[in-house]
Amino acid sequence: MKTKKIPQRMCTGCMEMKPKKELIRVVRSKEGEVSVDLVGKKPGRGAYVCKSLECLEKSFKSKRLERNLEVKISEDIYTRLRDEMNE
């Protein structure tokens, strides 16, 4: 029997390849709205971050999240993402 391939994605904070299920997807819709996609099924451009606030802050400070989503992320969106991650 073949072993099932586990999809890997790169965290924008620590830049490590990890299994997709261990990461949180941040998605930009066609309208330009940025939100957290906990299920991983929302349509739009996605970027992945570890479930730690440290990685979210790293990706925000280095502006990797902005580059991957191709949109300017304001401070209020960042705080909303942080709040949703804490839940």
C-alpha positions in Angstrom: 0.0 0.0 0.0 1.1 3.5 -0.8 1.6 5.9 2.1 -0.6 9.0 1.9 1.2 12.2 1.1 0.8 15.0 3.7 0.6 18.4 2.2 3.3 20.8 3.4 3.1 24.6 3.6 5.6 27.2 4.7 5.0 29.4 7.7 5.5 33.1 6.8 6.9 33.7 10.4 9.6 31.1 11.0 9.9 30.1 7.3 9.7 26.3 8.1 7.8 23.7 6.1 5.2 22.1 8.2 2.1 20.0 7.7 -0.8 22.1 6.4 -3.1 21.0 9.3 -0.7 22.4 11.9 -0.9 25.9 10.3 -3.5 28.7 10.2 -4.4 30.1 6.8 -4.8 33.8 6.4 -6.7 34.6 3.3 -7.3 37.7 1.1 -10.6 37.6 -0.8 -11.1 39.1 -4.3 -12.5 42.3 -2.6 -9.2 42.7 -0.7 -10.6 41.7 2.7 -8.1 39.8 5.0 -9.4 37.2 7.4 -8.4 34.0 9.2 -9.5 30.8 7.6 -9.5 28.1 10.3 -11.1 25.5 8.0 -8.8 26.1 5.0 -11.6 26.2 2.4 -12.2 29.9 1.9 -11.7 31.2 -1.7 -8.9 33.6 -2.3 -5.1 34.0 -1.9 -3.8 32.3 1.2 -0.7 32.5 3.4 0.1 30.2 6.3 1.2 31.0 9.8 2.1 28.8 12.8 -0.5 28.8 15.6 1.9 30.9 17.8 1.6 34.6 18.2 5.4 34.8 17.9 5.3 33.6 14.3 2.4 36.0 13.5 4.4 38.9 14.9 7.5 37.9 12.9 5.6 37.7 9.7 3.9 41.0 10.3 7.2 42.9 11.3 9.1 41.5 8.3 6.0 42.3 6.1 6.1 38.8 4.6 2.4 38.4 5.2 1.8 41.6 3.2 4.0 40.4 0.3 2.4 36.9 0.2 -1.2 38.3 0.3 -0.3 41.2 -2.1 -2.2 43.7 0.0 -1.3 46.3 2.7 -2.4 45.1 6.1 -3.4 47.7 8.6 -2.8 47.6 12.3 -6.5 47.0 13.1 -6.6 43.9 10.8 -3.4 42.6 12.6 -5.0 43.0 16.0 -8.2 41.2 14.7 -6.0 38.3 13.5 -4.3 38.2 16.8 -7.6 38.0 18.7 -8.9 35.3 16.4 -5.8 33.2 17.0 -6.1 33.5 20.8 -9.6 32.0 20.7 
